[in-house]
């Protein structure tokens, strides 16, 4: 019985001890999607290089990076359009902060959020892992309570990974050269300037074009995977997200920046009347429109499986062309 008691006590103490271990060594270059940091640095630089005149800035997760062609927007609307889409695993506050850091009076922002952004659940382990890996400043600035929760969400083995990565990066940095180099934004920009046109599709910041769009997304086969959030789903705009978006729009207006909302693409996998999709989207779209104008409806950006690339939110080249044409038509009426 005494053995069982000691076992229970050791188990109870192991979690807090490991979290303290993680706190001592984080941030650290653990396994994560470092290309996203590189893409953000590149897109921020692109936006700054076009700051001499009013711009159109598109932002959200990767559905914007894949699904909206800012080169076509630039040609059609006569103002530089920058694609600042990054990854839906980031918070809406991350998207809006990135835009606020580069926008200026006269700019127009299109916020085309993915369905999961409007009422997000508890922050994911993916988010915690990537903050620890390639957002060291943001990780260190977080409150202690938040860092503890993030570490707890990663599980016990991640604490050991953090410790190993931190020590190895100091003692044998060659083991983590690519990860450490991705944290050097100046190096990333030099490599981007010297890149060659990509020969094939790859999740890489160096597969972006000069306006931040993902290249080589042509596809001759329909996307075979899951459909994501169905277009007939009734989505809700949570109160805390309403507050985040309202504050962003108000702050942007004070800075002379106009904000519009747009829908991310939805995948149609079975015949559905347009009225069914419109009815399902009405509550969410009404909530968004009460904060800032909405450029489209869900029904307009619901596409067949053949227009998606490799996820239910990444349009292929043809899908992007069609979706961008709709956005051009909507913006042309407002940017006269």
KAGILIN-V309578 format. One line per field, one symbol per residue. phi: phi as a letter, one per 40 degrees, with the letter a starting at -180 (. if undefined). psi: psi as a letter, one per 20 degrees, with the letter a starting at -180 (. if undefined). burial: I if it has 9 or more other ideal C-beta (glycine too) atoms within 8 Angstrom, else O. Layout:
phi = ???
psi = ???
burial = ???
This chain:
phi = .cccccccccccccddccccccccbccacccaccccdccccccccccccbccadbbbbaiccccccbbccccccccbgacbbcbdbaccccdcccccccccbcadgcbbbbbccdcccaccddccdcccccccbbdcccccccddcccccccccgccccccccccccccccadccbdccccccccccdcccccccbdccacacaccccccbgcccfbcabbccccccgcccccccbcccccdcdcccccccccccgbcbbcacccbbcbadbcdccccccccccccccccbacbcabcdcbcbcdcbbcbacbbccdcccdccccccdcccdcbbc
psi = ghghghggggghhgghghghgghhiqrqmrpamhhggggggghgggghikjirprpopqbbihhhhipnighgghhikqpppojqepiirqhhgghhhghhiqrpiqppoomqqhihhmqaqqrhgggghghgjlhghghiqqggghgggghhhrhhhghggggggghhhhmhhhkghghhiinhggghghghjqqpqirqqnqijjqaijjqprlkqpipqpiaribpqijpoqqoqghhggghggggghgghjkpppqqrqqqqpoiqppqhhggghhiggghhgghigqqpirrhhhkoqrhijqfirijoqaggghgghhgghggghhhik.
burial = OOOOOOOOOOOOOIIOOIIOIIIOIIIIIIOIOIIIIIIIIIIIIIIOOIIOOOIIIIIIIIIIIIIIIIIIIIOOIOIIIIIIIIOIOIOIOIIIOIIIOIIIOOIIIIIIIIIOIIIIOOIIOOIIIIIIIIIIOOIOOIOOOOIIIIIOIIOOOIIIIIIOIIIIIOOOIOOIOOIIIIIOOOOIIOIIOOOOOIOOIOOOIIIIOOIIIIIIIOIOOOIOOOOIIIIOOOIOIIOOIIOIIIOIIOIIIOIOIOIIIIIIIIIIOOOIOOOIIIOIIOIIIOIIIOIIOIIIIIIOIIIOIOIIIOIIIIIIOIIIIIIIIIIIOIIIOIIO
